[in-house]
Amino acid sequence: MLSLIYYLFLVLLCTVLMILSAVALVLCWPFDKARRVVHELSRVAVRIFFAIPPFWRFRIEGLEQVDPKGRYVITLNHQAMTDIPALYFVPLNFRWVSKREVFKIPFFGQLLRLHGDICIDRGRAAEAMEQLLREGERWIGRGASVAIFPEGTRSKDGEIHRFKAGAFELARKAEVPILPVVLDGTERLINKNRSFRWRHTITVKVLKPVSVEEVMSTEPKEMAERVHDLMVEARKEIRN
């Protein structure tokens, strides 16, 4: 019952956020091409979402690694839908790369469009890569970062699986650093019966960015393997 009430609250929160985001987009568009105001509204909503349950805890590590004014390709492991709000604790303005199906989810899909996130069709790999590179470079040019799940899909066993090269191709094309972020605990916030686990801790660990020099001097597939190994090791450290 308590979970149902909280889901209804989230629908209300998303509705208010969608209205405010639409107003902010219209009013701020002439001087805010990177949609920073819309992004900050999402950050406020995320903090409200996580702040109300009294026994939800967040452990944030490595924020000193982040330049808030910097532009990155952010790579993070994918375990659950709650990965998405968890990243908003990192102080960056970013656009998500999401599959087309996510944009069809009521409320959530509309928010993604207002946010300016990049919609790709995973069933058409060549077109998806072209769109990722084109739109990703455009947003980076406007001063935003781009956040990608390089596994390409949600992990069913909680482990970090092989990375695809798209994120690393984008970093090389746009000539920006790669910022690896490791999440732990997001997959256990919601039980299999869709109820919330009311006493829980989520960890967000930001790793040292991979420099532009390293990005430009390393083939994307090799860089994908290197970043994958770094994130797997960091995940082990969190769990130990």
Secondary structure, DSSP 8 states (H G I E B T S, - for coil): -HHHHHHHHHHHHHHHHHHHHHHHHHHHGGG-TT-HHHHHHHHHHHHHHHHSSTTEEEEEE-GGG--TT---EEEE---STTHHHHGGGS---EEEEEEGGGGGSTTHHHHHHHHT-EEE-TTSHHHHHHHHHHHHHHHHHTT-EEEE-TTSS--SSSS-----SHHHHHHHHHT--EEEEEEESGGGSB-TTS-B-SSEEEEEEE---B-HHHHHHS-HHHHHHHHHHHHHHHHHHHH-
